[in-house]
Amino acid sequence: FNDYLSWDGKILHLRSLKKRIFEGGIEDDLRDELWKFLLLLYPWDSTFNERKALISGKRKLYRELLHSWQKGDVVNEELYPRFKLDAHQIDLDANRTMRHHPLFLEDDSPHLMKVRRVLKTYAYYNPSMEYAQGMNDLVAVLVMSIEHEADVFGCFKGLMEIREPYFHRELMFNQLSKMGKLMKLLDPFLYSHLEAKDCLNMFFCYRWLLLSFRREFPLHEVKLLWELFWTNFHHGEFELFFCLAILLKHQGTIVA
């Protein structure tokens, strides 16, 4: 990674770096740093000093938000009831998050507590975006790879900006509709089969897109897959093409 940095810390040859990430992923010990770029916390053209100042401000903001909702401060009276409902659901979902994994096994796991605090802080920060089950799965993976809790929050905020279409029902339906149109173009035979079975709504891909395949692949492969998506190297909606590739690969099984 250092080979891509200028003397003051700016990223050099950005497309080349993204290509390398797209084709091979990121080493685990570099994820804490590089995910901050991929998830919009760091601007790609920022310097060492700019990132240091930026992260200091972001961490201060996180502490303020965290303490604010913990004290029960009401910022928006109209939306605060929504936050209280979200906070209750977050508690329920956090207790079920990746409990099979050693880092989340115990009820008092620090990683589990981070998931809960980050999600509640985000719900407090952005009450207009209703909490949805599955966000806990996304945060849990971030917690495993990013050390500082405030940085997890910052990266999750960026991730939700990237993945917002998948957490609004109408926008998700639009994405699924795009998949159907792409399938009609790329595999008319499979398209006709799904049409005959009244499955062109593509709802069977809903969880794939909502959780970005979090529950479909082993964790180490999920991280590589996410990095591939986040680069936007070939296409901003490469995830849709990935879904189609899976369906086309298993066409024989689907139509049998």
C-alpha positions as CSV (number, residue, x, y, z in Angstrom):
1,F,0.0,0.0,0.0
2,N,2.9,2.4,0.8
3,D,3.9,2.2,-2.9
4,Y,0.7,4.0,-3.7
5,L,1.3,6.9,-1.4
6,S,3.1,10.2,-2.1
7,W,5.4,11.8,0.4
8,D,2.5,13.6,2.1
9,G,0.1,10.6,2.0
10,K,-2.0,11.2,-1.1
11,I,-3.0,8.2,-3.0
12,L,-1.1,7.9,-6.3
13,H,-2.4,5.9,-9.3
14,L,-5.9,5.5,-7.8
15,R,-7.3,3.4,-10.7
16,S,-4.4,1.0,-10.4
17,L,-4.9,0.6,-6.7
18,K,-8.7,0.0,-7.2
19,K,-7.8,-2.6,-9.8
20,R,-5.5,-4.4,-7.5
21,I,-8.2,-4.4,-4.8
22,F,-10.8,-5.6,-7.2
23,E,-8.7,-8.5,-8.4
24,G,-7.2,-9.6,-5.1
25,G,-8.8,-7.9,-2.2
26,I,-7.0,-6.4,0.8
27,E,-4.8,-8.0,3.4
28,D,-6.5,-8.2,6.8
29,D,-4.0,-5.9,8.5
30,L,-4.6,-3.1,5.9
31,R,-8.4,-3.2,6.1
32,D,-8.6,-0.8,9.0
33,E,-6.9,1.8,6.9
34,L,-8.2,1.1,3.4
35,W,-11.8,0.5,4.3
36,K,-11.9,4.1,5.5
37,F,-11.2,5.2,1.9
38,L,-13.6,2.7,0.3
39,L,-16.4,3.6,2.7
40,L,-16.1,7.4,2.2
41,L,-14.6,8.3,5.5
42,Y,-11.4,9.4,3.9
43,P,-11.2,11.3,0.6
44,W,-8.9,9.6,-1.8
45,D,-7.0,12.8,-2.4
46,S,-6.4,13.6,1.3
47,T,-3.0,13.9,2.9
48,F,-1.7,12.3,6.1
49,N,-2.3,15.6,8.0
50,E,-5.7,16.0,6.5
51,R,-6.8,12.5,7.5
52,K,-5.4,13.0,11.0
53,A,-7.5,16.2,11.5
54,L,-10.5,14.6,9.8
55,I,-10.5,11.5,12.0
56,S,-10.1,13.6,15.1
57,G,-13.2,15.6,14.3
58,K,-15.2,12.5,13.4
59,R,-14.3,10.8,16.6
60,K,-15.3,13.9,18.6
61,L,-18.6,14.0,16.8
62,Y,-19.2,10.3,17.6
63,R,-18.5,10.8,21.3
64,E,-21.0,13.7,21.3
65,L,-23.7,11.7,19.6
66,L,-23.2,8.7,21.8
67,H,-23.4,10.7,25.0
68,S,-26.4,12.6,23.7
69,W,-28.6,9.6,23.1
70,Q,-27.3,7.9,26.3
71,K,-28.5,10.9,28.3
72,G,-31.8,10.9,26.5
73,D,-31.3,14.2,24.7
74,V,-34.1,14.9,22.2
75,V,-32.8,16.6,19.0
76,N,-36.0,16.1,16.9
77,E,-39.2,15.6,18.9
78,E,-41.1,14.4,15.8
79,L,-38.6,11.6,15.0
80,Y,-37.4,10.7,18.5
81,P,-40.2,8.1,19.0
82,R,-38.8,6.4,15.9
83,F,-35.4,6.3,17.5
84,K,-36.8,4.7,20.6
85,L,-38.5,2.0,18.6
86,D,-35.3,1.4,16.6
87,A,-33.2,1.3,19.7
88,H,-35.5,-1.5,21.1
89,Q,-35.2,-3.5,17.9
90,I,-31.4,-3.0,17.8
91,D,-31.1,-4.5,21.3
92,L,-33.0,-7.5,20.1
93,D,-31.0,-7.9,16.9
94,A,-27.7,-7.3,18.5
95,N,-28.2,-10.2,20.9
96,R,-28.6,-12.4,17.8
97,T,-25.7,-11.1,15.8
98,M,-23.0,-13.7,14.8
99,R,-23.3,-15.5,18.1
100,H,-21.5,-18.5,16.6
101,H,-18.3,-16.5,16.2
102,P,-15.8,-16.4,19.0
103,L,-15.7,-12.6,19.1
104,F,-19.5,-12.4,19.7
105,L,-20.0,-15.6,21.8
106,E,-20.4,-14.0,25.2
107,D,-23.3,-11.8,26.2
108,D,-20.8,-9.1,27.5
109,S,-18.6,-9.4,24.4
110,P,-17.0,-6.0,23.7
111,H,-17.6,-6.5,20.0
112,L,-21.3,-7.1,20.6
113,M,-21.5,-3.9,22.7
114,K,-19.8,-2.0,19.8
115,V,-22.4,-3.3,17.4
116,R,-25.2,-2.1,19.7
117,R,-23.7,1.4,20.3
118,V,-22.8,2.0,16.7
119,L,-26.3,1.1,15.4
120,K,-28.1,3.2,18.1
121,T,-25.8,6.1,17.4
122,Y,-26.5,5.9,13.7
123,A,-30.3,5.6,14.4
124,Y,-30.0,8.7,16.6
125,Y,-27.9,10.5,14.0
126,N,-30.1,9.7,11.1
127,P,-33.7,8.9,12.4
128,S,-35.2,9.5,9.0
129,M,-33.6,6.3,7.8
130,E,-35.5,3.6,9.7
131,Y,-33.4,0.8,11.2
132,A,-33.8,-2.5,9.3
133,Q,-32.8,-6.0,10.4
134,G,-29.6,-6.9,8.6
135,M,-27.8,-3.6,9.4
136,N,-26.5,-5.5,12.5
137,D,-24.9,-8.1,10.2
138,L,-23.1,-5.3,8.3
139,V,-21.9,-3.5,11.4
140,A,-20.6,-6.7,12.9
141,V,-18.2,-7.3,10.0
142,L,-17.0,-3.7,10.2
143,V,-16.4,-4.1,13.9
144,M,-14.2,-7.2,13.3
145,S,-11.9,-5.3,10.9
146,I,-11.9,-1.7,12.2
147,E,-10.4,-1.1,15.7
148,H,-11.8,2.3,16.8
149,E,-15.5,2.3,17.5
150,A,-16.0,5.9,16.1
151,D,-14.3,4.8,12.9
152,V,-16.7,1.9,12.6
153,F,-19.6,4.4,12.9
154,G,-18.0,6.6,10.2
155,C,-17.5,3.7,7.9
156,F,-21.0,2.4,8.5
157,K,-22.4,5.9,7.7
158,G,-20.5,5.7,4.4
159,L,-21.7,2.2,3.8
160,M,-25.3,3.2,4.2
161,E,-24.8,6.0,1.7
162,I,-23.6,3.5,-0.7
163,R,-26.2,0.9,0.1
164,E,-29.2,3.1,0.7
165,P,-31.1,1.8,-2.3
166,Y,-31.2,-1.6,-0.7
167,F,-32.8,-0.4,2.5
168,H,-35.8,1.4,1.0
169,R,-38.5,-0.9,-0.3
170,E,-39.3,1.0,-3.5
171,L,-35.6,1.5,-4.4
172,M,-34.9,-2.2,-3.7
173,F,-37.8,-3.2,-6.0
174,N,-36.2,-1.0,-8.6
175,Q,-32.9,-2.9,-8.2
176,L,-34.7,-6.2,-8.5
177,S,-36.5,-4.9,-11.6
178,K,-33.1,-4.0,-13.2
179,M,-31.9,-7.6,-12.5
180,G,-35.0,-8.9,-14.4
181,K,-34.3,-6.7,-17.4
182,L,-30.6,-7.7,-17.4
183,M,-31.6,-11.4,-17.2
184,K,-33.9,-11.0,-20.2
185,L,-31.0,-9.6,-22.2
186,L,-28.3,-12.1,-21.0
187,D,-30.3,-15.3,-20.6
188,P,-33.7,-15.2,-22.3
189,F,-34.2,-18.9,-21.6
190,L,-33.9,-18.5,-17.8
191,Y,-36.0,-15.3,-18.0
192,S,-38.8,-17.2,-19.7
193,H,-38.6,-19.9,-17.1
194,L,-38.9,-17.5,-14.3
195,E,-41.7,-15.7,-16.1
196,A,-43.6,-19.0,-16.4
197,K,-43.1,-19.6,-12.7
198,D,-44.3,-16.1,-11.8
199,C,-40.9,-15.3,-10.3
200,L,-39.8,-12.2,-12.2
201,N,-40.1,-10.1,-9.1
202,M,-36.7,-11.6,-8.2
203,F,-37.6,-11.6,-4.5
204,F,-35.5,-14.7,-4.0
205,C,-32.5,-12.4,-4.4
206,Y,-33.8,-9.9,-1.8
207,R,-31.5,-11.1,1.0
208,W,-28.5,-11.4,-1.2
209,L,-28.7,-7.7,-2.0
210,L,-29.9,-6.5,1.4
211,L,-27.0,-8.1,3.2
212,S,-24.5,-8.0,0.3
213,F,-24.2,-11.8,0.5
214,R,-23.2,-11.7,4.2
215,R,-25.0,-15.0,5.0
216,E,-24.3,-16.7,1.7
217,F,-20.5,-17.0,1.9
218,P,-17.8,-17.7,4.5
219,L,-16.7,-14.5,6.3
220,H,-13.3,-14.2,4.7
221,E,-14.9,-14.5,1.3
222,V,-17.6,-11.9,2.2
223,K,-14.9,-9.3,3.1
224,L,-13.2,-9.9,-0.3
225,L,-16.5,-9.7,-2.1
226,W,-17.4,-6.4,-0.3
227,E,-14.1,-4.9,-1.3
228,L,-14.7,-5.8,-4.9
229,F,-18.1,-4.1,-4.8
230,W,-16.9,-1.0,-3.0
231,T,-14.2,-0.2,-5.5
232,N,-16.8,0.5,-8.2
233,F,-14.0,-0.5,-10.5
234,H,-16.1,-1.7,-13.4
235,H,-19.6,-0.6,-12.7
236,G,-21.4,1.1,-9.8
237,E,-24.0,-1.7,-9.7
238,F,-21.6,-4.6,-10.2
239,E,-23.4,-6.4,-7.4
240,L,-26.4,-6.9,-9.7
241,F,-24.2,-8.5,-12.3
242,F,-22.7,-10.7,-9.5
243,C,-26.2,-11.9,-8.6
244,L,-27.0,-12.7,-12.2
245,A,-23.7,-14.6,-12.6
246,I,-24.8,-16.9,-9.7
247,L,-28.2,-17.5,-11.3
248,L,-26.7,-18.1,-14.8
249,K,-24.1,-20.5,-13.3
250,H,-26.9,-22.5,-11.7
251,Q,-29.4,-22.2,-14.6
252,G,-29.6,-26.0,-15.0
253,T,-30.5,-26.6,-11.4
254,I,-33.1,-23.7,-11.5
255,V,-35.0,-24.9,-14.5
256,A,-34.7,-28.7,-13.7
